[in-house]
């Protein structure tokens, strides 16, 4: 989930710094797609006036994730009332206010219903005509971030070795289904709240290539 902590509706979290390194990602190895070369995507909102936003989301995701070796998204039309296979079903809207700030987006982790606790109420109806991703389409970083979750990526700042200034209450310890694809925390990952990132970094792409060889 991408949160905005009272610093304006179209900005991501303030940057905590920058770093250059080789490979950084943290993922849920049990939440990957069996056929990453053809992941179906559709929009639950069919309003004709929103076509420019749908086109923008498609362009943003295609330009970012087509840099990976294996991940490709297909479809991009309006969702049917039901789906017989796992599909990323997107609902678009404005940031949603919570007591601690505003939620810019939210997504299930991988193709299944697993999600962070803060997403459970928002994404409780993911079957039938429901949705499993919510995004504020005007924020490119949010769009790229939530699709990372849909591929199985977790928050970079949830690593146990994340700098204290970047940590939240969420913790994704290395072990079991949680896989660290690098030895060090990445300050440049689009998956970190502490980073002012709006697109996949080279290290995010390397991590996805390792997750989807």
Secondary structure as the mmCIF struct_conf table of DSSP 4:
data_model
#
loop_
_struct_conf.conf_type_id
_struct_conf.id
_struct_conf.beg_label_comp_id
_struct_conf.beg_label_asym_id
_struct_conf.beg_label_seq_id
_struct_conf.end_label_comp_id
_struct_conf.end_label_asym_id
_struct_conf.end_label_seq_id
STRN STRN1 UNK A 2 UNK A 4
BEND BEND1 UNK A 6 UNK A 7
TURN_TY1_P TURN_TY1_P1 UNK A 9 UNK A 10
HELX_LH_PP_P HELX_LH_PP_P1 UNK A 13 UNK A 15
BEND BEND2 UNK A 22 UNK A 22
STRN STRN2 UNK A 26 UNK A 28
TURN_TY1_P TURN_TY1_P2 UNK A 29 UNK A 30
BEND BEND3 UNK A 31 UNK A 31
TURN_TY1_P TURN_TY1_P3 UNK A 34 UNK A 35
HELX_RH_3T_P HELX_RH_3T_P1 UNK A 36 UNK A 38
STRN STRN3 UNK A 39 UNK A 43
BEND BEND4 UNK A 44 UNK A 44
HELX_RH_3T_P HELX_RH_3T_P2 UNK A 48 UNK A 50
HELX_RH_AL_P HELX_RH_AL_P1 UNK A 51 UNK A 65
TURN_TY1_P TURN_TY1_P4 UNK A 66 UNK A 67
BEND BEND5 UNK A 68 UNK A 70
STRN STRN4 UNK A 73 UNK A 78
BEND BEND6 UNK A 81 UNK A 81
BEND BEND7 UNK A 84 UNK A 85
STRN STRN5 UNK A 88 UNK A 92
BEND BEND8 UNK A 94 UNK A 94
HELX_LH_PP_P HELX_LH_PP_P2 UNK A 95 UNK A 95
STRN STRN6 UNK A 96 UNK A 98
TURN_TY1_P TURN_TY1_P5 UNK A 99 UNK A 100
STRN STRN7 UNK A 101 UNK A 107
BEND BEND9 UNK A 109 UNK A 109
TURN_TY1_P TURN_TY1_P6 UNK A 110 UNK A 111
BEND BEND10 UNK A 112 UNK A 113
HELX_RH_3T_P HELX_RH_3T_P3 UNK A 117 UNK A 119
TURN_TY1_P TURN_TY1_P7 UNK A 120 UNK A 123
BEND BEND11 UNK A 124 UNK A 124
BEND BEND12 UNK A 127 UNK A 127
TURN_TY1_P TURN_TY1_P8 UNK A 128 UNK A 129
BEND BEND13 UNK A 132 UNK A 132
STRN STRN8 UNK A 133 UNK A 135
TURN_TY1_P TURN_TY1_P9 UNK A 137 UNK A 138
HELX_RH_AL_P HELX_RH_AL_P2 UNK A 140 UNK A 150
TURN_TY1_P TURN_TY1_P10 UNK A 151 UNK A 152
STRN STRN9 UNK A 153 UNK A 153
HELX_RH_3T_P HELX_RH_3T_P4 UNK A 156 UNK A 158
BEND BEND14 UNK A 159 UNK A 159
TURN_TY1_P TURN_TY1_P11 UNK A 160 UNK A 161
BEND BEND15 UNK A 162 UNK A 162
HELX_RH_3T_P HELX_RH_3T_P5 UNK A 164 UNK A 166
BEND BEND16 UNK A 169 UNK A 169
BEND BEND17 UNK A 174 UNK A 174
STRN STRN10 UNK A 175 UNK A 175
TURN_TY1_P TURN_TY1_P12 UNK A 176 UNK A 177
STRN STRN11 UNK A 178 UNK A 180
BEND BEND18 UNK A 181 UNK A 184
TURN_TY1_P TURN_TY1_P13 UNK A 187 UNK A 188
TURN_TY1_P TURN_TY1_P14 UNK A 190 UNK A 191
TURN_TY1_P TURN_TY1_P15 UNK A 193 UNK A 194
BEND BEND19 UNK A 195 UNK A 195
BEND BEND20 UNK A 199 UNK A 199
HELX_RH_AL_P HELX_RH_AL_P3 UNK A 202 UNK A 211
TURN_TY1_P TURN_TY1_P16 UNK A 212 UNK A 212
#
